[in-house]
Amino acid sequence: MADSISSFWGPVTSSHEWCEKNYVYSSYVAEFYNTISNVPCILLALIGLLSSVLQHFEKRFSVLHLSNMALAIGSVMYHATLQHVQQQSDETPMVWEMLLYIYILYSPDWHYRSTMPTFLFLYGVSFAALHSVIRFDIGFKVHYVMLCLLCIPRMYKYYIHTQDMAAKRVAKLYFATLFLGSLFWLGDRFCCSQISRWPVNPQGHALWHVFMGFNSYFANTFLMFCRAKQREWNPKVVHFMGILPYIRIEKPKTQ
């Protein structure tokens, strides 16, 4: 939300502001809570990346964790500045990330191995080029939701075919965080005029960031379990410090 405090970044040029007063704590940070709420996503992506690299998972999962991290950093840039270019650094990685999820979800059953990554790569490059010259608002949101909807049925299919109860709990956490995060996003987006009159702003968009950081981590963890199961790596869900789930695998000696 706009206010009269001077800013380092100049006038707002992004297509949208969120339900948080601008430049309350610093002239360098437009939306303070929406900016710092990306930190959990960066840390969770780093944990997932280390787990993937140290256990020699397929490179697709390392790239996926890096894409989560890149998206969170782009979101930091956007909410800290509320500038159009930085908004693109948030929105374009959102699409790239979903294309990666589509590849990981559907590639095991795709018979023509080179066609899917080639198509998704060209799609991602084309979107980035188009997005750099044309401002999307509603169109971007509709496009992003459609990409998400392509992933959810496949995640559910993996869920119903998974017998391991610990892995099923991780999948349930994925769906729960997606649902709760979406509620906070919708509330912040469409009920700002009412929220602004409350004594305390619940910072719905910041909570969306936190929930989606965990959502991405749970999605990645569940997909790593499913992929390890397909590769017969004997995956098990274990917990870091008894809280955060991750996948431990035992590859056959021939691999």
Accessible surface in RSA format (square Angstrom, percent):
REM  Atomic radii and reference values for relative SASA: ProtOr
REM  Chains: A
REM  Algorithm: Lee & Richards
REM  Probe-radius: 1.40
REM  Slices: 20
REM RES _ NUM      All-atoms   Total-Side   Main-Chain    Non-polar    All polar
REM                ABS   REL    ABS   REL    ABS   REL    ABS   REL    ABS   REL
RES MET A   1    51.36  26.6  45.32  30.0   6.04  14.4  35.95  30.6  15.41  20.4
RES ALA A   2    81.47  74.9  53.02  81.8  28.45  64.7  53.90  75.9  27.57  73.0
RES ASP A   3    60.87  42.6  23.62  23.5  37.24  88.1  34.50  81.2  26.37  26.3
RES SER A   4   118.02  99.7  79.79 106.5  38.23  88.1  56.40 120.1  61.62  86.3
RES ILE A   5    90.38  51.4  75.31  56.1  15.07  36.3  81.22  58.5   9.16  24.9
RES SER A   6    91.99  77.7  77.15 103.0  14.84  34.2  55.30 117.8  36.68  51.4
RES SER A   7    33.54  28.3   8.52  11.4  25.03  57.7   3.46   7.4  30.08  42.1
RES PHE A   8   121.46  60.8  91.56  56.7  29.90  77.8  99.98  60.6  21.48  61.5
RES TRP A   9    94.32  37.9  75.18  36.4  19.15  45.0  79.49  42.4  14.83  24.1
RES GLY A  10    27.63  34.1   0.00   N/A  27.63  34.1  24.33  66.8   3.30   7.4
RES PRO A  11   116.23  84.7 102.85  93.8  13.38  48.6 115.19  95.1   1.03   6.4
RES VAL A  12    53.77  35.4  26.91  24.4  26.86  64.7  26.91  23.4  26.86  72.8
RES THR A  13    56.31  40.0  48.66  49.3   7.65  18.2  53.07  71.3   3.24   4.9
RES SER A  14    13.60  11.5   0.00   0.0  13.60  31.3   0.00   0.0  13.60  19.1
RES SER A  15    44.33  37.5  14.09  18.8  30.23  69.6  20.24  43.1  24.08  33.7
RES HIS A  16    37.08  20.3  32.40  22.5   4.68  12.0  22.50  23.2  14.58  17.0
RES GLU A  17    51.39  29.5  38.58  29.2  12.81  30.5  12.28  23.8  39.11  31.9
RES TRP A  18    19.90   8.0  15.73   7.6   4.17   9.8  18.86  10.1   1.04   1.7
RES CYS A  19     2.34   1.8   0.00   0.0   2.34   5.5   0.46   1.2   1.88   2.0
RES GLU A  20     7.49   4.3   7.46   5.6   0.02   0.1   5.36  10.4   2.13   1.7
RES LYS A  21   129.66  63.3 125.58  77.1   4.08   9.7  68.02  61.2  61.64  65.7
RES ASN A  22     3.79   2.6   3.79   3.7   0.00   0.0   1.20   2.9   2.59   2.5
RES TYR A  23    10.54   4.9   8.13   4.6   2.40   6.3   7.69   5.8   2.84   3.5
RES VAL A  24    76.20  50.1  51.00  46.2  25.20  60.7  51.29  44.6  24.92  67.6
RES TYR A  25   127.17  59.4  91.03  51.8  36.14  94.0  70.57  53.0  56.60  69.8
RES SER A  26    39.85  33.7  28.11  37.5  11.74  27.0  29.97  63.8   9.88  13.8
RES SER A  27    46.24  39.1  38.99  52.0   7.26  16.7  20.71  44.1  25.54  35.8
RES TYR A  28   124.81  58.3 122.22  69.5   2.59   6.7  77.39  58.2  47.42  58.5
RES VAL A  29    33.15  21.8  32.61  29.5   0.54   1.3  32.61  28.3   0.54   1.5
RES ALA A  30     0.17   0.2   0.00   0.0   0.17   0.4   0.00   0.0   0.17   0.4
RES GLU A  31     0.00   0.0   0.00   0.0   0.00   0.0   0.00   0.0   0.00   0.0
RES PHE A  32    60.11  30.1  59.68  37.0   0.43   1.1  59.68  36.2   0.43   1.2
RES TYR A  33    80.22  37.5  80.09  45.6   0.13   0.3  49.87  37.5  30.36  37.4
RES ASN A  34     1.57   1.1   1.57   1.5   0.00   0.0   0.00   0.0   1.57   1.5
RES THR A  35    12.73   9.1  12.42  12.6   0.31   0.7  12.42  16.7   0.31   0.5
RES ILE A  36    77.75  44.2  71.65  53.4   6.10  14.7  73.19  52.7   4.55  12.4
RES SER A  37     9.21   7.8   3.77   5.0   5.44  12.5   9.20  19.6   0.01   0.0
RES ASN A  38     5.81   4.0   5.70   5.5   0.11   0.3   0.11   0.3   5.70   5.5
RES VAL A  39    72.50  47.7  72.50  65.6   0.00   0.0  72.50  63.0   0.00   0.0
RES PRO A  40    39.21  28.6  35.27  32.1   3.94  14.3  39.21  32.4   0.00   0.0
RES CYS A  41    15.10  11.4  14.46  16.1   0.64   1.5   2.94   7.5  12.16  13.1
RES ILE A  42    42.86  24.4  42.86  31.9   0.00   0.0  42.86  30.9   0.00   0.0
RES LEU A  43    97.76  54.4  97.17  69.5   0.60   1.5  97.30  68.3   0.46   1.2
RES LEU A  44    12.50   7.0  12.50   8.9   0.00   0.0  12.50   8.8   0.00   0.0
RES ALA A  45     4.55   4.2   0.62   1.0   3.93   8.9   4.03   5.7   0.52   1.4
RES LEU A  46    77.31  43.1  77.31  55.3   0.00   0.0  77.31  54.3   0.00   0.0
RES ILE A  47    60.70  34.5  59.14  44.1   1.56   3.8  59.73  43.0   0.97   2.6
RES GLY A  48     3.14   3.9   0.00   N/A   3.14   3.9   3.14   8.6   0.00   0.0
RES LEU A  49    27.69  15.4  27.69  19.8   0.00   0.0  27.69  19.4   0.00   0.0
RES LEU A  50    92.11  51.3  92.11  65.9   0.00   0.0  92.11  64.7   0.00   0.0
RES SER A  51    17.65  14.9  10.14  13.5   7.51  17.3  16.84  35.9   0.81   1.1
RES SER A  52     0.00   0.0   0.00   0.0   0.00   0.0   0.00   0.0   0.00   0.0
RES VAL A  53    77.08  50.7  70.63  63.9   6.44  15.5  74.80  65.0   2.28   6.2
RES LEU A  54   132.90  74.0 111.12  79.5  21.77  54.7 113.91  80.0  18.99  51.1
RES GLN A  55    38.53  21.5  28.42  20.8  10.11  24.1  28.44  60.5  10.09   7.7
RES HIS A  56   135.52  74.1 124.69  86.7  10.83  27.7  84.30  86.9  51.22  59.6
RES PHE A  57    12.86   6.4   0.35   0.2  12.51  32.6   0.35   0.2  12.51  35.8
RES GLU A  58    34.15  19.6  25.98  19.7   8.17  19.4  27.49  53.2   6.66   5.4
RES LYS A  59   172.06  83.9 166.93 102.4   5.14  12.2 115.01 103.5  57.05  60.8
RES ARG A  60    48.73  20.5  39.14  20.0   9.59  22.8  13.78  18.8  34.95  21.2
RES PHE A  61     0.03   0.0   0.03   0.0   0.00   0.0   0.03   0.0   0.00   0.0
RES SER A  62    19.36  16.4  19.36  25.8   0.00   0.0  13.48  28.7   5.89   8.3
RES VAL A  63    71.91  47.3  71.62  64.8   0.29   0.7  71.62  62.2   0.29   0.8
RES LEU A  64     0.00   0.0   0.00   0.0   0.00   0.0   0.00   0.0   0.00   0.0
RES HIS A  65     1.59   0.9   1.59   1.1   0.00   0.0   1.13   1.2   0.47   0.5
RES LEU A  66    87.04  48.5  83.72  59.9   3.32   8.3  83.98  59.0   3.06   8.2
RES SER A  67    17.91  15.1  10.95  14.6   6.96  16.0  17.09  36.4   0.82   1.2
RES ASN A  68     2.25   1.6   1.98   1.9   0.27   0.7   2.02   4.9   0.22   0.2
RES MET A  69    30.94  16.0  30.94  20.5   0.00   0.0   3.09   2.6  27.85  36.9
RES ALA A  70    50.42  46.4  41.92  64.7   8.50  19.3  46.25  65.1   4.17  11.1
RES LEU A  71    27.74  15.4  27.74  19.8   0.00   0.0  27.74  19.5   0.00   0.0
RES ALA A  72     2.29   2.1   0.25   0.4   2.04   4.6   2.29   3.2   0.00   0.0
RES ILE A  73    82.94  47.2  82.81  61.7   0.14   0.3  82.94  59.7   0.00   0.0
RES GLY A  74     3.31   4.1   0.00   N/A   3.31   4.1   2.82   7.7   0.50   1.1
RES SER A  75     5.19   4.4   5.19   6.9   0.00   0.0   4.49   9.6   0.70   1.0
RES VAL A  76    42.43  27.9  42.43  38.4   0.00   0.0  42.43  36.9   0.00   0.0
RES MET A  77    80.75  41.8  77.39  51.2   3.36   8.0  64.31  54.7  16.44  21.8
RES TYR A  78     7.60   3.5   7.60   4.3   0.00   0.0   5.91   4.4   1.69   2.1
RES HIS A  79     0.97   0.5   0.97   0.7   0.00   0.0   0.00   0.0   0.97   1.1
RES ALA A  80    12.72  11.7  12.72  19.6   0.00   0.0  12.72  17.9   0.00   0.0
RES THR A  81     6.24   4.4   6.01   6.1   0.23   0.6   6.01   8.1   0.23   0.4
RES LEU A  82     0.00   0.0   0.00   0.0   0.00   0.0   0.00   0.0   0.00   0.0
RES GLN A  83    31.26  17.5  31.26  22.8   0.00   0.0  12.69  27.0  18.57  14.1
RES HIS A  84    39.90  21.8  39.26  27.3   0.64   1.6  31.03  32.0   8.88  10.3
RES VAL A  85   102.24  67.3 100.50  91.0   1.74   4.2 100.50  87.3   1.74   4.7
RES GLN A  86    40.59  22.7  40.24  29.4   0.36   0.9   1.64   3.5  38.96  29.5
RES GLN A  87     6.34   3.5   6.34   4.6   0.00   0.0   1.05   2.2   5.29   4.0
RES GLN A  88    26.59  14.9  25.80  18.9   0.79   1.9  12.18  25.9  14.41  10.9
RES SER A  89    33.77  28.5  22.87  30.5  10.91  25.1  31.99  68.1   1.79   2.5
RES ASP A  90    13.78   9.7  13.78  13.7   0.00   0.0   0.00   0.0  13.78  13.7
RES GLU A  91    15.98   9.2  15.98  12.1   0.00   0.0   2.56   5.0  13.42  11.0
RES THR A  92    14.45  10.3  14.45  14.6   0.00   0.0   9.64  13.0   4.80   7.3
RES PRO A  93    18.49  13.5  17.57  16.0   0.92   3.3  17.91  14.8   0.58   3.6
RES MET A  94    30.34  15.7  30.34  20.1   0.00   0.0  21.96  18.7   8.38  11.1
RES VAL A  95     0.00   0.0   0.00   0.0   0.00   0.0   0.00   0.0   0.00   0.0
RES TRP A  96   113.97  45.7 111.63  54.0   2.35   5.5 110.62  59.0   3.35   5.4
RES GLU A  97     7.28   4.2   7.28   5.5   0.00   0.0   0.00   0.0   7.28   5.9
RES MET A  98    15.21   7.9  15.21  10.1   0.00   0.0   9.47   8.0   5.74   7.6
RES LEU A  99    12.38   6.9  11.57   8.3   0.81   2.0  11.99   8.4   0.39   1.0
RES LEU A 100    41.16  22.9  39.63  28.4   1.53   3.9  40.98  28.8   0.18   0.5
RES TYR A 101    17.16   8.0  17.16   9.8   0.00   0.0  16.92  12.7   0.25   0.3
RES ILE A 102    17.10   9.7  17.10  12.7   0.00   0.0  17.10  12.3   0.00   0.0
RES TYR A 103    50.83  23.7  50.83  28.9   0.00   0.0  22.37  16.8  28.46  35.1
RES ILE A 104     6.66   3.8   3.88   2.9   2.79   6.7   3.88   2.8   2.79   7.6
RES LEU A 105     1.18   0.7   1.18   0.8   0.00   0.0   1.18   0.8   0.00   0.0
RES TYR A 106    64.21  30.0  62.42  35.5   1.79   4.7  48.71  36.6  15.50  19.1
RES SER A 107    19.84  16.8   9.77  13.0  10.07  23.2   9.71  20.7  10.12  14.2
RES PRO A 108    46.54  33.9   8.82   8.0  37.72 137.1  17.51  14.5  29.03 180.4
RES ASP A 109    84.05  58.9  66.11  65.8  17.93  42.4  31.66  74.5  52.39  52.2
RES TRP A 110   114.52  46.0 106.02  51.3   8.50  20.0 106.79  56.9   7.73  12.5
RES HIS A 111   164.21  89.7 134.48  93.5  29.73  76.1  91.94  94.8  72.27  84.1
RES TYR A 112   154.98  72.4 150.08  85.4   4.90  12.7 106.81  80.3  48.16  59.4
RES ARG A 113   214.26  90.0 197.41 100.6  16.85  40.1  72.75  99.4 141.51  85.8
RES SER A 114    80.15  67.7  73.08  97.5   7.07  16.3  49.19 104.8  30.96  43.4
RES THR A 115    69.31  49.3  61.92  62.8   7.39  17.6  66.72  89.6   2.59   3.9
RES MET A 116    19.91  10.3  16.19  10.7   3.72   8.8  19.91  16.9   0.00   0.0
RES PRO A 117    52.38  38.2  45.04  41.1   7.34  26.7  48.84  40.3   3.54  22.0
RES THR A 118    74.27  52.8  68.49  69.4   5.77  13.8  52.25  70.2  22.02  33.3
RES PHE A 119   124.49  62.3 122.46  75.8   2.04   5.3 124.14  75.3   0.35   1.0
RES LEU A 120    19.02  10.6  17.47  12.5   1.56   3.9  17.69  12.4   1.33   3.6
RES PHE A 121   137.04  68.6 127.52  79.0   9.52  24.8 135.55  82.2   1.49   4.3
RES LEU A 122   101.60  56.6 101.06  72.3   0.54   1.3 101.35  71.2   0.25   0.7
RES TYR A 123    76.09  35.5  69.05  39.3   7.05  18.3  54.61  41.0  21.48  26.5
RES GLY A 124     3.87   4.8   0.00   N/A   3.87   4.8   3.87  10.6   0.00   0.0
RES VAL A 125    74.75  49.2  72.09  65.3   2.66   6.4  73.30  63.7   1.45   3.9
RES SER A 126    69.38  58.6  60.24  80.4   9.14  21.1  37.86  80.6  31.52  44.2
RES PHE A 127    19.93  10.0  15.56   9.6   4.37  11.4  19.40  11.8   0.53   1.5
RES ALA A 128    25.59  23.5  19.85  30.6   5.73  13.0  20.34  28.6   5.25  13.9
RES ALA A 129    60.39  55.5  48.78  75.3  11.61  26.4  57.26  80.6   3.13   8.3
RES LEU A 130    86.90  48.4  83.54  59.8   3.36   8.4  86.54  60.8   0.36   1.0
RES HIS A 131     3.34   1.8   3.13   2.2   0.21   0.5   3.13   3.2   0.21   0.2
RES SER A 132    67.23  56.8  44.51  59.4  22.72  52.3  34.71  73.9  32.52  45.6
RES VAL A 133   119.01  78.3  80.36  72.8  38.65  93.1  88.86  77.2  30.15  81.8
RES ILE A 134    80.50  45.8  76.80  57.2   3.70   8.9  80.09  57.7   0.42   1.1
RES ARG A 135   132.36  55.6 104.87  53.5  27.49  65.5  54.04  73.9  78.33  47.5
RES PHE A 136    50.13  25.1  43.36  26.9   6.76  17.6  46.32  28.1   3.80  10.9
RES ASP A 137    54.75  38.3  47.86  47.6   6.88  16.3  23.44  55.2  31.31  31.2
RES ILE A 138   109.58  62.4 107.69  80.2   1.89   4.6 107.69  77.5   1.89   5.1
RES GLY A 139    42.14  52.0   0.00   N/A  42.14  52.0  30.81  84.6  11.33  25.4
RES PHE A 140    11.12   5.6   9.33   5.8   1.78   4.6  11.12   6.7   0.00   0.0
RES LYS A 141    44.27  21.6  42.16  25.9   2.12   5.0  35.91  32.3   8.37   8.9
RES VAL A 142    80.15  52.7  77.04  69.7   3.11   7.5  79.97  69.5   0.18   0.5
RES HIS A 143    37.71  20.6  35.98  25.0   1.73   4.4  35.60  36.7   2.12   2.5
RES TYR A 144    30.30  14.1  30.30  17.2   0.00   0.0  18.45  13.9  11.85  14.6
RES VAL A 145    78.54  51.7  78.22  70.8   0.31   0.8  78.54  68.2   0.00   0.0
RES MET A 146   115.40  59.8 112.50  74.5   2.90   6.9  95.59  81.3  19.81  26.2
RES LEU A 147    11.87   6.6  11.87   8.5   0.00   0.0  11.87   8.3   0.00   0.0
RES CYS A 148    28.76  21.8  28.28  31.5   0.47   1.1  14.37  36.4  14.38  15.5
RES LEU A 149   102.97  57.3  97.89  70.0   5.08  12.8  98.25  69.0   4.72  12.7
RES LEU A 150    93.67  52.2  91.61  65.5   2.06   5.2  93.63  65.8   0.04   0.1
RES CYS A 151     5.17   3.9   5.17   5.8   0.00   0.0   5.17  13.1   0.00   0.0
RES ILE A 152    49.96  28.4  49.96  37.2   0.00   0.0  49.96  36.0   0.00   0.0
RES PRO A 153    81.32  59.3  69.80  63.6  11.52  41.9  76.31  63.0   5.01  31.1
RES ARG A 154    25.46  10.7  22.47  11.5   2.99   7.1   5.72   7.8  19.75  12.0
RES MET A 155     4.39   2.3   4.07   2.7   0.32   0.8   2.61   2.2   1.78   2.4
RES TYR A 156   119.07  55.6 119.07  67.7   0.00   0.0  78.88  59.3  40.19  49.5
RES LYS A 157    87.93  42.9  87.08  53.4   0.86   2.0  53.33  48.0  34.60  36.9
RES TYR A 158    26.24  12.3  24.10  13.7   2.14   5.6  24.31  18.3   1.93   2.4
RES TYR A 159    38.62  18.0  38.62  22.0   0.00   0.0  22.52  16.9  16.10  19.8
RES ILE A 160    84.33  48.0  62.61  46.6  21.72  52.4  64.25  46.3  20.08  54.5
RES HIS A 161   121.81  66.6 100.65  70.0  21.16  54.1  71.61  73.8  50.19  58.4
RES THR A 162    12.27   8.7   6.64   6.7   5.63  13.4   6.94   9.3   5.33   8.1
RES GLN A 163   149.75  83.7 131.11  95.8  18.64  44.4  61.78 131.5  87.97  66.7
RES ASP A 164    52.47  36.8  41.54  41.3  10.93  25.8  14.45  34.0  38.02  37.9
RES MET A 165   112.54  58.3 108.10  71.5   4.44  10.6  90.71  77.1  21.83  28.9
RES ALA A 166    22.42  20.6  19.20  29.6   3.22   7.3  19.44  27.4   2.98   7.9
RES ALA A 167     0.50   0.5   0.06   0.1   0.44   1.0   0.50   0.7   0.00   0.0
RES LYS A 168    32.01  15.6  32.01  19.6   0.00   0.0  22.29  20.1   9.72  10.3
RES ARG A 169   134.67  56.5 133.35  68.0   1.32   3.1  58.21  79.6  76.46  46.3
RES VAL A 170     4.22   2.8   4.22   3.8   0.00   0.0   4.22   3.7   0.00   0.0
RES ALA A 171     0.75   0.7   0.75   1.2   0.00   0.0   0.75   1.1   0.00   0.0
RES LYS A 172   105.67  51.6 100.99  62.0   4.68  11.2  58.76  52.9  46.91  50.0
RES LEU A 173    75.81  42.2  75.36  53.9   0.45   1.1  75.71  53.2   0.10   0.3
RES TYR A 174    17.17   8.0  17.17   9.8   0.00   0.0   5.78   4.3  11.39  14.0
RES PHE A 175    56.88  28.5  52.72  32.7   4.16  10.8  53.03  32.2   3.85  11.0
RES ALA A 176    45.71  42.0  37.32  57.6   8.39  19.1  45.36  63.9   0.36   0.9
RES THR A 177    12.92   9.2  12.92  13.1   0.00   0.0  12.92  17.4   0.00   0.0
RES LEU A 178    39.20  21.8  39.20  28.0   0.00   0.0  39.20  27.5   0.00   0.0
RES PHE A 179   127.47  63.8 122.58  75.9   4.89  12.7 127.20  77.1   0.27   0.8
RES LEU A 180    71.66  39.9  71.66  51.3   0.00   0.0  71.66  50.3   0.00   0.0
RES GLY A 181     0.00   0.0   0.00   N/A   0.00   0.0   0.00   0.0   0.00   0.0
RES SER A 182    37.20  31.4  36.61  48.9   0.59   1.4  24.41  52.0  12.79  17.9
RES LEU A 183    91.03  50.7  82.66  59.1   8.37  21.1  82.94  58.3   8.09  21.8
RES PHE A 184    69.37  34.7  65.75  40.7   3.63   9.4  68.93  41.8   0.44   1.3
RES TRP A 185    46.64  18.7  46.64  22.6   0.00   0.0  37.78  20.1   8.85  14.4
RES LEU A 186    83.70  46.6  82.36  58.9   1.34   3.4  82.63  58.0   1.07   2.9
RES GLY A 187    22.20  27.4   0.00   N/A  22.20  27.4  21.63  59.3   0.57   1.3
RES ASP A 188     5.27   3.7   2.09   2.1   3.18   7.5   0.03   0.1   5.24   5.2
RES ARG A 189    56.09  23.6  44.37  22.6  11.73  27.9   0.95   1.3  55.15  33.4
RES PHE A 190   133.15  66.6 102.89  63.7  30.26  78.8 107.76  65.3  25.40  72.7
RES CYS A 191    53.58  40.5  53.58  59.8   0.00   0.0   8.10  20.5  45.48  49.0
RES CYS A 192    30.43  23.0  28.68  32.0   1.75   4.1  17.48  44.3  12.95  14.0
RES SER A 193    72.98  61.7  59.80  79.8  13.18  30.4  49.95 106.4  23.03  32.3
RES GLN A 194    86.29  48.3  84.94  62.1   1.35   3.2  33.71  71.7  52.59  39.9
RES ILE A 195    11.42   6.5  10.44   7.8   0.98   2.4  10.44   7.5   0.98   2.7
RES SER A 196    57.73  48.8  25.54  34.1  32.19  74.1  29.15  62.1  28.58  40.0
RES ARG A 197   180.50  75.8 146.85  74.9  33.65  80.1  75.94 103.8 104.56  63.4
RES TRP A 198   136.58  54.8 121.97  59.0  14.61  34.3 105.00  56.0  31.58  51.2
RES PRO A 199   140.80 102.6  97.80  89.2  43.00 156.3 110.93  91.6  29.87 185.6
RES VAL A 200   114.82  75.6 105.40  95.4   9.41  22.7 108.84  94.6   5.97  16.2
RES ASN A 201    37.92  26.2  23.74  22.9  14.19  34.2  18.32  44.1  19.60  18.9
RES PRO A 202    52.97  38.6  34.09  31.1  18.88  68.6  45.39  37.5   7.58  47.1
RES GLN A 203    29.54  16.5  29.16  21.3   0.38   0.9  15.90  33.8  13.65  10.3
RES GLY A 204     3.42   4.2   0.00   N/A   3.42   4.2   3.02   8.3   0.40   0.9
RES HIS A 205     9.01   4.9   8.82   6.1   0.19   0.5   5.04   5.2   3.97   4.6
RES ALA A 206     8.26   7.6   8.05  12.4   0.21   0.5   8.26  11.6   0.00   0.0
RES LEU A 207    59.44  33.1  59.44  42.5   0.00   0.0  59.44  41.7   0.00   0.0
RES TRP A 208    41.37  16.6  41.37  20.0   0.00   0.0  28.19  15.0  13.17  21.4
RES HIS A 209    17.40   9.5  12.68   8.8   4.72  12.1  11.66  12.0   5.74   6.7
RES VAL A 210    43.88  28.9  43.88  39.7   0.00   0.0  43.88  38.1   0.00   0.0
RES PHE A 211    48.30  24.2  48.29  29.9   0.02   0.1  48.30  29.3   0.00   0.0
RES MET A 212    34.27  17.7  33.20  22.0   1.07   2.5  33.55  28.5   0.72   1.0
RES GLY A 213     2.30   2.8   0.00   N/A   2.30   2.8   0.13   0.3   2.17   4.9
RES PHE A 214    69.79  34.9  69.79  43.2   0.00   0.0  69.79  42.3   0.00   0.0
RES ASN A 215     8.66   6.0   8.66   8.4   0.00   0.0   0.00   0.0   8.66   8.4
RES SER A 216    14.82  12.5  13.67  18.2   1.14   2.6   2.86   6.1  11.96  16.8
RES TYR A 217     7.25   3.4   4.27   2.4   2.98   7.7   4.97   3.7   2.28   2.8
RES PHE A 218    15.20   7.6  15.20   9.4   0.00   0.0  15.20   9.2   0.00   0.0
RES ALA A 219     3.83   3.5   3.83   5.9   0.00   0.0   3.83   5.4   0.00   0.0
RES ASN A 220     0.87   0.6   0.87   0.8   0.00   0.0   0.00   0.0   0.87   0.8
RES THR A 221     4.79   3.4   4.59   4.7   0.19   0.5   0.82   1.1   3.96   6.0
RES PHE A 222     0.91   0.5   0.18   0.1   0.73   1.9   0.91   0.6   0.00   0.0
RES LEU A 223     2.92   1.6   1.36   1.0   1.57   3.9   1.36   1.0   1.57   4.2
RES MET A 224     5.43   2.8   5.43   3.6   0.00   0.0   1.48   1.3   3.95   5.2
RES PHE A 225     4.65   2.3   4.65   2.9   0.00   0.0   4.65   2.8   0.00   0.0
RES CYS A 226    12.35   9.3   8.94  10.0   3.42   8.0   8.21  20.8   4.15   4.5
RES ARG A 227    40.24  16.9  38.96  19.9   1.28   3.1   6.86   9.4  33.38  20.2
RES ALA A 228     0.00   0.0   0.00   0.0   0.00   0.0   0.00   0.0   0.00   0.0
RES LYS A 229   124.59  60.8 115.07  70.6   9.53  22.7  70.84  63.8  53.75  57.3
RES GLN A 230    81.24  45.4  48.29  35.3  32.95  78.5  41.14  87.6  40.10  30.4
RES ARG A 231    86.41  36.3  78.39  40.0   8.02  19.1  16.73  22.9  69.68  42.2
RES GLU A 232   137.16  78.7 122.83  92.9  14.33  34.1  43.65  84.4  93.51  76.3
RES TRP A 233     6.33   2.5   6.33   3.1   0.00   0.0   6.33   3.4   0.00   0.0
RES ASN A 234    72.49  50.0  63.64  61.5   8.85  21.3  24.63  59.3  47.86  46.3
RES PRO A 235     7.20   5.2   0.73   0.7   6.48  23.5   0.73   0.6   6.48  40.3
RES LYS A 236   107.91  52.6 107.01  65.7   0.91   2.2  59.91  53.9  48.00  51.1
RES VAL A 237    19.99  13.2   0.82   0.7  19.18  46.2   0.82   0.7  19.18  52.0
RES VAL A 238    32.94  21.7  29.15  26.4   3.79   9.1  32.94  28.6   0.00   0.0
RES HIS A 239    88.30  48.3  65.58  45.6  22.72  58.1  31.66  32.6  56.63  65.9
RES PHE A 240   108.01  54.0 104.81  64.9   3.20   8.3 107.33  65.1   0.68   1.9
RES MET A 241   154.00  79.8 114.04  75.5  39.96  95.1 107.23  91.2  46.78  62.0
RES GLY A 242    63.89  78.8   0.00   N/A  63.89  78.8  31.41  86.2  32.48  72.7
RES ILE A 243   139.36  79.3 123.33  91.9  16.03  38.6 126.94  91.4  12.42  33.7
RES LEU A 244    21.05  11.7  20.75  14.8   0.30   0.7  21.01  14.8   0.04   0.1
RES PRO A 245     5.95   4.3   5.95   5.4   0.00   0.0   5.95   4.9   0.00   0.0
RES TYR A 246    52.30  24.4  51.60  29.4   0.70   1.8  29.93  22.5  22.37  27.6
RES ILE A 247     2.19   1.2   0.83   0.6   1.36   3.3   0.83   0.6   1.36   3.7
RES ARG A 248   120.04  50.4 119.10  60.7   0.93   2.2  35.35  48.3  84.69  51.3
RES ILE A 249    19.36  11.0   4.24   3.2  15.12  36.4   4.24   3.1  15.12  41.0
RES GLU A 250   101.35  58.2  89.58  67.8  11.77  28.0  38.67  74.8  62.68  51.2
RES LYS A 251    67.06  32.7  41.47  25.4  25.59  60.9  24.96  22.5  42.10  44.8
RES PRO A 252    54.81  39.9  40.57  37.0  14.23  51.7  53.06  43.8   1.74  10.8
RES LYS A 253   213.47 104.1 174.55 107.1  38.92  92.7 125.50 113.0  87.98  93.7
RES THR A 254   136.64  97.2  95.60  96.9  41.04  97.8  90.49 121.5  46.15  69.8
RES GLN A 255   103.38  57.8  46.42  33.9  56.96 135.6  49.13 104.6  54.25  41.1
END  Absolute sums over single chains surface
CHAIN  1 A    13544.6      11664.5       1880.1       9658.3       3886.3
END  Absolute sums over all chains
TOTAL         13544.6      11664.5       1880.1       9658.3       3886.3
